[in-house]
Amino acid sequence: MSHEPILARVTPRANIYFDGRCVSHSLQLDRGERKSVGVILPGSSLTFKTDAPETMECVGGACEWRLQGTQTWNSSGEGQRFSVAANAAFEIRVGAEAYHYICHFG
């Protein structure tokens, strides 16, 4: 098994959304993959729109999410993922603990 390092360009300036309730940093991996690493603050209920397919990976805390236009809220906690198609929208709501995530694009 190869243990070659994965190189990434990190955008040092944060992406700040929803009046500071969501903050993330963009990563471009040497293999062409795009990701963002961020946090959504407790008590937030936010709607995101996608350009590309996205997979949200929870690395701390928890959230509830639903696709726009649906009634069912789904839970996502540490170690869990959920995916959203391109050109869609989804809502996230966060309880008492911040939701820490990695967003995988594509």
WORACOR-V500308 format. One record per residue. N is the residue number from 0. NEAR is the number of other C-alpha atoms within 8 Angstrom. Layout:
# WORACOR-V500308
((N;NEAR) (N;NEAR))
This chain:
# WORACOR-V500308
((0;2) (1;3) (2;4) (3;4) (4;4) (5;6) (6;6) (7;8) (8;8) (9;8) (10;8) (11;5) (12;5) (13;9) (14;8) (15;10) (16;8) (17;7) (18;6) (19;7) (20;10) (21;12) (22;12) (23;11) (24;13) (25;12) (26;12) (27;11) (28;12) (29;9) (30;4) (31;6) (32;10) (33;11) (34;12) (35;11) (36;12) (37;11) (38;11) (39;12) (40;11) (41;10) (42;8) (43;11) (44;8) (45;8) (46;8) (47;8) (48;8) (49;12) (50;7) (51;9) (52;12) (53;13) (54;11) (55;11) (56;13) (57;16) (58;11) (59;11) (60;11) (61;15) (62;12) (63;11) (64;12) (65;12) (66;10) (67;8) (68;4) (69;6) (70;5) (71;5) (72;7) (73;7) (74;8) (75;12) (76;11) (77;10) (78;8) (79;8) (80;9) (81;8) (82;8) (83;12) (84;9) (85;9) (86;9) (87;11) (88;11) (89;12) (90;12) (91;13) (92;11) (93;16) (94;10) (95;6) (96;9) (97;13) (98;15) (99;13) (100;12) (101;12) (102;11) (103;12) (104;10) (105;7))
